[in-house]
């Protein structure tokens, strides 16, 4: 198991709280990634701006994707590995605005994410989820 997956599994059960990032207390999908960054690297590389549930859809800006590209290492989509940060487009015409951690690959893939109404969970990476993946990243090595 990758170290990132082990850390992410430590967040399972954290309640969903929009814009939060505190293990065991509350987080959203971005908050999970921010919390994992802090566990691995200390301070976050930039302050997360306030954001609404519709994220950056009205302006059609790929803000989440751009932030990931600034701080994470982009990987080819087919190169799935445990611990990858995976970015989802929830609607065909929408911006990418959901993010999770690939936990398992192979015949029964899964991912860990904070999901409204469920909190942080490990979900099967079923075909409906998998076809929404638009980008894949790795955390930089610990410093």
Phi and psi in degrees as a GROMACS rama.xvg file:
@    title "Ramachandran Plot"
@    xaxis  label "Phi"
@    yaxis  label "Psi"
@TYPE xy
-74.6803  153.907  UNK-2
-61.1184  -37.4863  UNK-3
-63.2497  -44.2674  UNK-4
-62.0015  -43.0819  UNK-5
-59.3582  -44.2408  UNK-6
-65.2134  -43.989  UNK-7
-62.1765  -39.2089  UNK-8
-64.1844  -25.1095  UNK-9
-67.2445  -15.3135  UNK-10
-91.1312  -11.9114  UNK-11
-58.132  134.411  UNK-12
97.0228  -12.451  UNK-13
-64.6448  129.453  UNK-14
-64.4223  152.689  UNK-15
-77.4057  121.338  UNK-16
-136.581  116.689  UNK-17
-55.6285  129.734  UNK-18
70.3439  4.39705  UNK-19
-90.9628  163.958  UNK-20
-155.421  57.6926  UNK-21
-133.12  111.343  UNK-22
-55.1064  132.43  UNK-23
82.1541  -16.7754  UNK-24
-107.368  -50.0017  UNK-25
171.718  144.515  UNK-26
-162.549  163.452  UNK-27
-110.724  -172.276  UNK-28
-63.1158  -41.9027  UNK-29
-67.171  -37.7888  UNK-30
-60.3614  -34.664  UNK-31
-62.1793  -46.7123  UNK-32
-65.0867  -41.806  UNK-33
-61.7378  -42.7992  UNK-34
-64.5489  -40.1025  UNK-35
-64.546  -40.4328  UNK-36
-56.5632  -47.5822  UNK-37
-61.633  -38.989  UNK-38
-62.9047  -35.3775  UNK-39
-89.1485  -35.7009  UNK-40
-125.471  -5.66033  UNK-41
88.7077  -132.605  UNK-42
-58.0908  145.692  UNK-43
-68.1232  148.761  UNK-44
-71.1479  -21.7292  UNK-45
-157.381  156.991  UNK-46
-74.7088  135.09  UNK-47
-75.6433  128.187  UNK-48
-72.2719  159.577  UNK-49
-61.1886  141.594  UNK-50
-144.233  153.709  UNK-51
-99.1972  172.007  UNK-52
-62.6779  -27.8372  UNK-53
-83.7299  3.71821  UNK-54
54.05  -118.606  UNK-55
-116.599  26.2041  UNK-56
-63.6997  -43.8787  UNK-57
-56.6068  -37.7423  UNK-58
-89.3408  -6.93727  UNK-59
58.5434  36.8462  UNK-60
-102.284  135.244  UNK-61
-86.7091  63.5018  UNK-62
-65.352  -42.6207  UNK-63
-64.9011  -44.1496  UNK-64
-62.9176  -44.0177  UNK-65
-63.2615  -41.5618  UNK-66
-64.8203  -41.9563  UNK-67
-60.591  -43.2191  UNK-68
-65.2511  -27.7791  UNK-69
-72.2778  -31.0506  UNK-70
-120.934  -15.2237  UNK-71
-113.429  171.835  UNK-72
-102.918  115.294  UNK-73
-69.3363  140.346  UNK-74
-123.665  153.595  UNK-75
-62.6787  142.011  UNK-76
-54.0697  -41.1532  UNK-77
-70.6996  -14.6441  UNK-78
-86.823  57.205  UNK-79
-68.2541  135.324  UNK-80
-146.047  149.964  UNK-81
-56.7054  135.362  UNK-82
94.2808  -7.37288  UNK-83
-64.0113  144.803  UNK-84
-88.7997  122.849  UNK-85
-115.077  135.04  UNK-86
-108.788  132.692  UNK-87
-116.489  142.735  UNK-88
-102.343  114.686  UNK-89
-78.192  -21.4941  UNK-90
-134.373  147.789  UNK-91
-53.6935  -42.754  UNK-92
-93.5326  0.422729  UNK-93
-89.7348  171.959  UNK-94
-83.7568  160.732  UNK-95
-72.4254  121.002  UNK-96
-144.961  19.3666  UNK-97
-131.806  145.292  UNK-98
-142.75  147.163  UNK-99
-152.794  -175.878  UNK-100
-117.297  124.431  UNK-101
-65.3852  124.465  UNK-102
-99.6763  -53.3418  UNK-103
-122.959  147.818  UNK-104
-116.855  -176.852  UNK-105
91.748  -151.987  UNK-106
-70.1866  -19.4638  UNK-107
-131.584  66.6683  UNK-108
-67.9136  153.772  UNK-109
-145.843  166.585  UNK-110
-147.386  155.922  UNK-111
-109.935  130.445  UNK-112
-156.735  160.818  UNK-113
-96.6265  124.845  UNK-114
-128.098  124.937  UNK-115
-52.2303  129.731  UNK-116
86.9615  -8.64314  UNK-117
-127.253  -25.4015  UNK-118
81.0213  -159.671  UNK-119
-82.619  123.964  UNK-120
-138.035  161.223  UNK-121
-103.973  120.362  UNK-122
-114.347  151.308  UNK-123
-64.6747  136.368  UNK-124
-87.5524  72.9162  UNK-125
-70.9415  164.314  UNK-126
-52.3609  -40.3369  UNK-127
-61.2153  -35.7521  UNK-128
-73.5777  -47.0428  UNK-129
-59.5683  -38.0989  UNK-130
-71.8459  -10.6321  UNK-131
-89.5389  -9.11665  UNK-132
-68.7308  126.481  UNK-133
-116.935  -14.871  UNK-134
-155.853  154.506  UNK-135
-137.257  135.237  UNK-136
-135.945  161.128  UNK-137
-119.016  147.505  UNK-138
-67.8429  146.216  UNK-139
-66.4435  158.351  UNK-140
-58.0943  149.881  UNK-141
-63.4951  145.404  UNK-142
